Amino acid sequence: MGLLETLDGLSAEAASKQLGGASIAAHTEHLRWSLAMANAFARGEEPQAKWSESWSVDRVDAAAWERLRADLRREYETLLAALEKSDLSTFDLPTLTGILALAPHAAYHLGAMRQMALAL
């Protein structure tokens, strides 16, 4: 089961519980933010973002959880489409490195969220 499917199986209440650190909702927002930054760089932008912003969500209600998951899915699909239609050589090295680093980054957070979900 992948990241999006894992999150789709969780309620807002479960996603908001803190188990020794950040909630699943916080991890989800962190990944959404990371993908949004990657998308901005892939478009040639240079966003001035603060890493602390990526942890700005901690608790969600049902509507916010639905939006957060939809926003994460949208950012993922946007990046996937950009990568599918581009020649990776068009990205400068720091941008390409950042985009490629998203896979292990997401895998880490998926593992953390799955462990948290099991503890619930």
Biotite code that builds the C-alpha atoms (Angstrom):
import biotite.structure as struc

atoms = struc.array([
    struc.Atom([0.000, 0.000, 0.000], chain_id="A", res_id=1, res_name="MET", atom_name="CA", element="C"),
    struc.Atom([1.392, 3.374, -0.987], chain_id="A", res_id=2, res_name="GLY", atom_name="CA", element="C"),
    struc.Atom([1.425, 6.688, 0.782], chain_id="A", res_id=3, res_name="LEU", atom_name="CA", element="C"),
    struc.Atom([-1.837, 8.071, -0.571], chain_id="A", res_id=4, res_name="LEU", atom_name="CA", element="C"),
    struc.Atom([-3.725, 4.851, 0.092], chain_id="A", res_id=5, res_name="GLU", atom_name="CA", element="C"),
    struc.Atom([-2.338, 4.709, 3.625], chain_id="A", res_id=6, res_name="THR", atom_name="CA", element="C"),
    struc.Atom([-3.558, 8.231, 4.331], chain_id="A", res_id=7, res_name="LEU", atom_name="CA", element="C"),
    struc.Atom([-6.948, 7.584, 2.735], chain_id="A", res_id=8, res_name="ASP", atom_name="CA", element="C"),
    struc.Atom([-7.511, 4.845, 5.298], chain_id="A", res_id=9, res_name="GLY", atom_name="CA", element="C"),
    struc.Atom([-7.130, 7.199, 8.271], chain_id="A", res_id=10, res_name="LEU", atom_name="CA", element="C"),
    struc.Atom([-9.701, 9.444, 9.894], chain_id="A", res_id=11, res_name="SER", atom_name="CA", element="C"),
    struc.Atom([-8.992, 13.071, 10.758], chain_id="A", res_id=12, res_name="ALA", atom_name="CA", element="C"),
    struc.Atom([-9.052, 12.102, 14.425], chain_id="A", res_id=13, res_name="GLU", atom_name="CA", element="C"),
    struc.Atom([-6.402, 9.418, 13.905], chain_id="A", res_id=14, res_name="ALA", atom_name="CA", element="C"),
    struc.Atom([-4.294, 11.744, 11.743], chain_id="A", res_id=15, res_name="ALA", atom_name="CA", element="C"),
    struc.Atom([-4.343, 14.373, 14.495], chain_id="A", res_id=16, res_name="SER", atom_name="CA", element="C"),
    struc.Atom([-3.125, 12.167, 17.337], chain_id="A", res_id=17, res_name="LYS", atom_name="CA", element="C"),
    struc.Atom([0.393, 12.795, 18.555], chain_id="A", res_id=18, res_name="GLN", atom_name="CA", element="C"),
    struc.Atom([2.409, 9.713, 19.307], chain_id="A", res_id=19, res_name="LEU", atom_name="CA", element="C"),
    struc.Atom([5.776, 10.817, 20.606], chain_id="A", res_id=20, res_name="GLY", atom_name="CA", element="C"),
    struc.Atom([6.197, 13.667, 18.159], chain_id="A", res_id=21, res_name="GLY", atom_name="CA", element="C"),
    struc.Atom([4.514, 15.069, 15.093], chain_id="A", res_id=22, res_name="ALA", atom_name="CA", element="C"),
    struc.Atom([1.077, 13.821, 14.107], chain_id="A", res_id=23, res_name="SER", atom_name="CA", element="C"),
    struc.Atom([0.311, 12.030, 10.854], chain_id="A", res_id=24, res_name="ILE", atom_name="CA", element="C"),
    struc.Atom([-1.374, 15.240, 9.700], chain_id="A", res_id=25, res_name="ALA", atom_name="CA", element="C"),
    struc.Atom([1.887, 17.107, 10.363], chain_id="A", res_id=26, res_name="ALA", atom_name="CA", element="C"),
    struc.Atom([3.892, 14.565, 8.357], chain_id="A", res_id=27, res_name="HIS", atom_name="CA", element="C"),
    struc.Atom([1.322, 14.833, 5.553], chain_id="A", res_id=28, res_name="THR", atom_name="CA", element="C"),
    struc.Atom([1.558, 18.626, 5.422], chain_id="A", res_id=29, res_name="GLU", atom_name="CA", element="C"),
    struc.Atom([5.344, 18.378, 5.507], chain_id="A", res_id=30, res_name="HIS", atom_name="CA", element="C"),
    struc.Atom([5.306, 16.109, 2.441], chain_id="A", res_id=31, res_name="LEU", atom_name="CA", element="C"),
    struc.Atom([2.744, 18.297, 0.645], chain_id="A", res_id=32, res_name="ARG", atom_name="CA", element="C"),
    struc.Atom([4.904, 21.345, 1.319], chain_id="A", res_id=33, res_name="TRP", atom_name="CA", element="C"),
    struc.Atom([8.033, 19.531, 0.108], chain_id="A", res_id=34, res_name="SER", atom_name="CA", element="C"),
    struc.Atom([6.323, 18.547, -3.132], chain_id="A", res_id=35, res_name="LEU", atom_name="CA", element="C"),
    struc.Atom([5.001, 22.087, -3.597], chain_id="A", res_id=36, res_name="ALA", atom_name="CA", element="C"),
    struc.Atom([8.548, 23.418, -3.255], chain_id="A", res_id=37, res_name="MET", atom_name="CA", element="C"),
    struc.Atom([9.835, 20.837, -5.751], chain_id="A", res_id=38, res_name="ALA", atom_name="CA", element="C"),
    struc.Atom([7.092, 21.854, -8.174], chain_id="A", res_id=39, res_name="ASN", atom_name="CA", element="C"),
    struc.Atom([8.011, 25.511, -7.813], chain_id="A", res_id=40, res_name="ALA", atom_name="CA", element="C"),
    struc.Atom([11.674, 24.780, -8.540], chain_id="A", res_id=41, res_name="PHE", atom_name="CA", element="C"),
    struc.Atom([10.702, 22.519, -11.462], chain_id="A", res_id=42, res_name="ALA", atom_name="CA", element="C"),
    struc.Atom([8.808, 25.489, -12.934], chain_id="A", res_id=43, res_name="ARG", atom_name="CA", element="C"),
    struc.Atom([11.983, 27.558, -12.680], chain_id="A", res_id=44, res_name="GLY", atom_name="CA", element="C"),
    struc.Atom([10.880, 29.534, -9.639], chain_id="A", res_id=45, res_name="GLU", atom_name="CA", element="C"),
    struc.Atom([13.039, 30.166, -6.607], chain_id="A", res_id=46, res_name="GLU", atom_name="CA", element="C"),
    struc.Atom([10.598, 30.234, -3.685], chain_id="A", res_id=47, res_name="PRO", atom_name="CA", element="C"),
    struc.Atom([11.698, 31.843, -0.450], chain_id="A", res_id=48, res_name="GLN", atom_name="CA", element="C"),
    struc.Atom([10.173, 29.358, 1.933], chain_id="A", res_id=49, res_name="ALA", atom_name="CA", element="C"),
    struc.Atom([10.979, 28.524, 5.524], chain_id="A", res_id=50, res_name="LYS", atom_name="CA", element="C"),
    struc.Atom([11.365, 24.852, 6.431], chain_id="A", res_id=51, res_name="TRP", atom_name="CA", element="C"),
    struc.Atom([9.447, 25.467, 9.674], chain_id="A", res_id=52, res_name="SER", atom_name="CA", element="C"),
    struc.Atom([6.377, 26.293, 7.542], chain_id="A", res_id=53, res_name="GLU", atom_name="CA", element="C"),
    struc.Atom([6.274, 22.668, 6.453], chain_id="A", res_id=54, res_name="SER", atom_name="CA", element="C"),
    struc.Atom([5.319, 21.605, 9.990], chain_id="A", res_id=55, res_name="TRP", atom_name="CA", element="C"),
    struc.Atom([2.560, 24.190, 10.442], chain_id="A", res_id=56, res_name="SER", atom_name="CA", element="C"),
    struc.Atom([-0.315, 21.667, 10.542], chain_id="A", res_id=57, res_name="VAL", atom_name="CA", element="C"),
    struc.Atom([-0.749, 19.473, 13.576], chain_id="A", res_id=58, res_name="ASP", atom_name="CA", element="C"),
    struc.Atom([-4.450, 18.756, 13.972], chain_id="A", res_id=59, res_name="ARG", atom_name="CA", element="C"),
    struc.Atom([-7.167, 18.557, 11.352], chain_id="A", res_id=60, res_name="VAL", atom_name="CA", element="C"),
    struc.Atom([-10.918, 18.185, 11.287], chain_id="A", res_id=61, res_name="ASP", atom_name="CA", element="C"),
    struc.Atom([-12.600, 16.008, 8.652], chain_id="A", res_id=62, res_name="ALA", atom_name="CA", element="C"),
    struc.Atom([-12.826, 18.780, 6.038], chain_id="A", res_id=63, res_name="ALA", atom_name="CA", element="C"),
    struc.Atom([-9.225, 19.912, 6.563], chain_id="A", res_id=64, res_name="ALA", atom_name="CA", element="C"),
    struc.Atom([-7.995, 16.298, 6.398], chain_id="A", res_id=65, res_name="TRP", atom_name="CA", element="C"),
    struc.Atom([-9.840, 15.789, 3.103], chain_id="A", res_id=66, res_name="GLU", atom_name="CA", element="C"),
    struc.Atom([-8.304, 19.005, 1.694], chain_id="A", res_id=67, res_name="ARG", atom_name="CA", element="C"),
    struc.Atom([-4.819, 18.132, 2.916], chain_id="A", res_id=68, res_name="LEU", atom_name="CA", element="C"),
    struc.Atom([-4.919, 14.698, 1.297], chain_id="A", res_id=69, res_name="ARG", atom_name="CA", element="C"),
    struc.Atom([-6.313, 16.189, -1.935], chain_id="A", res_id=70, res_name="ALA", atom_name="CA", element="C"),
    struc.Atom([-3.603, 18.872, -1.931], chain_id="A", res_id=71, res_name="ASP", atom_name="CA", element="C"),
    struc.Atom([-0.886, 16.255, -1.392], chain_id="A", res_id=72, res_name="LEU", atom_name="CA", element="C"),
    struc.Atom([-2.273, 14.161, -4.256], chain_id="A", res_id=73, res_name="ARG", atom_name="CA", element="C"),
    struc.Atom([-2.396, 17.247, -6.515], chain_id="A", res_id=74, res_name="ARG", atom_name="CA", element="C"),
    struc.Atom([1.214, 18.198, -5.764], chain_id="A", res_id=75, res_name="GLU", atom_name="CA", element="C"),
    struc.Atom([2.329, 14.608, -6.381], chain_id="A", res_id=76, res_name="TYR", atom_name="CA", element="C"),
    struc.Atom([0.451, 14.401, -9.695], chain_id="A", res_id=77, res_name="GLU", atom_name="CA", element="C"),
    struc.Atom([1.786, 17.801, -10.771], chain_id="A", res_id=78, res_name="THR", atom_name="CA", element="C"),
    struc.Atom([5.377, 16.755, -10.147], chain_id="A", res_id=79, res_name="LEU", atom_name="CA", element="C"),
    struc.Atom([4.855, 13.387, -11.802], chain_id="A", res_id=80, res_name="LEU", atom_name="CA", element="C"),
    struc.Atom([3.416, 15.057, -14.919], chain_id="A", res_id=81, res_name="ALA", atom_name="CA", element="C"),
    struc.Atom([6.300, 17.539, -15.044], chain_id="A", res_id=82, res_name="ALA", atom_name="CA", element="C"),
    struc.Atom([8.841, 14.733, -14.803], chain_id="A", res_id=83, res_name="LEU", atom_name="CA", element="C"),
    struc.Atom([7.088, 12.613, -17.432], chain_id="A", res_id=84, res_name="GLU", atom_name="CA", element="C"),
    struc.Atom([7.065, 15.408, -20.014], chain_id="A", res_id=85, res_name="LYS", atom_name="CA", element="C"),
    struc.Atom([10.500, 16.824, -19.328], chain_id="A", res_id=86, res_name="SER", atom_name="CA", element="C"),
    struc.Atom([14.021, 15.917, -20.214], chain_id="A", res_id=87, res_name="ASP", atom_name="CA", element="C"),
    struc.Atom([15.693, 15.652, -16.825], chain_id="A", res_id=88, res_name="LEU", atom_name="CA", element="C"),
    struc.Atom([18.782, 17.302, -18.280], chain_id="A", res_id=89, res_name="SER", atom_name="CA", element="C"),
    struc.Atom([16.838, 20.585, -18.414], chain_id="A", res_id=90, res_name="THR", atom_name="CA", element="C"),
    struc.Atom([16.953, 20.844, -14.614], chain_id="A", res_id=91, res_name="PHE", atom_name="CA", element="C"),
    struc.Atom([19.997, 22.324, -12.949], chain_id="A", res_id=92, res_name="ASP", atom_name="CA", element="C"),
    struc.Atom([21.857, 19.964, -10.624], chain_id="A", res_id=93, res_name="LEU", atom_name="CA", element="C"),
    struc.Atom([20.489, 21.334, -7.318], chain_id="A", res_id=94, res_name="PRO", atom_name="CA", element="C"),
    struc.Atom([16.898, 21.123, -8.590], chain_id="A", res_id=95, res_name="THR", atom_name="CA", element="C"),
    struc.Atom([17.357, 17.615, -9.971], chain_id="A", res_id=96, res_name="LEU", atom_name="CA", element="C"),
    struc.Atom([19.051, 16.503, -6.747], chain_id="A", res_id=97, res_name="THR", atom_name="CA", element="C"),
    struc.Atom([16.175, 17.913, -4.706], chain_id="A", res_id=98, res_name="GLY", atom_name="CA", element="C"),
    struc.Atom([13.562, 16.219, -6.863], chain_id="A", res_id=99, res_name="ILE", atom_name="CA", element="C"),
    struc.Atom([15.347, 12.869, -6.712], chain_id="A", res_id=100, res_name="LEU", atom_name="CA", element="C"),
    struc.Atom([15.728, 13.186, -2.936], chain_id="A", res_id=101, res_name="ALA", atom_name="CA", element="C"),
    struc.Atom([11.944, 13.284, -2.586], chain_id="A", res_id=102, res_name="LEU", atom_name="CA", element="C"),
    struc.Atom([11.617, 9.503, -3.006], chain_id="A", res_id=103, res_name="ALA", atom_name="CA", element="C"),
    struc.Atom([13.665, 8.479, 0.049], chain_id="A", res_id=104, res_name="PRO", atom_name="CA", element="C"),
    struc.Atom([12.283, 11.468, 1.937], chain_id="A", res_id=105, res_name="HIS", atom_name="CA", element="C"),
    struc.Atom([8.699, 10.331, 1.298], chain_id="A", res_id=106, res_name="ALA", atom_name="CA", element="C"),
    struc.Atom([9.639, 6.730, 2.114], chain_id="A", res_id=107, res_name="ALA", atom_name="CA", element="C"),
    struc.Atom([10.937, 7.796, 5.514], chain_id="A", res_id=108, res_name="TYR", atom_name="CA", element="C"),
    struc.Atom([7.739, 9.696, 6.317], chain_id="A", res_id=109, res_name="HIS", atom_name="CA", element="C"),
    struc.Atom([5.556, 6.869, 4.999], chain_id="A", res_id=110, res_name="LEU", atom_name="CA", element="C"),
    struc.Atom([7.358, 4.472, 7.345], chain_id="A", res_id=111, res_name="GLY", atom_name="CA", element="C"),
    struc.Atom([6.915, 6.844, 10.270], chain_id="A", res_id=112, res_name="ALA", atom_name="CA", element="C"),
    struc.Atom([3.220, 7.312, 9.509], chain_id="A", res_id=113, res_name="MET", atom_name="CA", element="C"),
    struc.Atom([2.614, 3.586, 9.118], chain_id="A", res_id=114, res_name="ARG", atom_name="CA", element="C"),
    struc.Atom([4.225, 2.922, 12.486], chain_id="A", res_id=115, res_name="GLN", atom_name="CA", element="C"),
    struc.Atom([2.079, 5.635, 14.030], chain_id="A", res_id=116, res_name="MET", atom_name="CA", element="C"),
    struc.Atom([-1.058, 4.206, 12.409], chain_id="A", res_id=117, res_name="ALA", atom_name="CA", element="C"),
    struc.Atom([-0.230, 0.764, 13.805], chain_id="A", res_id=118, res_name="LEU", atom_name="CA", element="C"),
    struc.Atom([0.096, 2.268, 17.274], chain_id="A", res_id=119, res_name="ALA", atom_name="CA", element="C"),
    struc.Atom([-3.366, 3.792, 16.990], chain_id="A", res_id=120, res_name="LEU", atom_name="CA", element="C"),
])
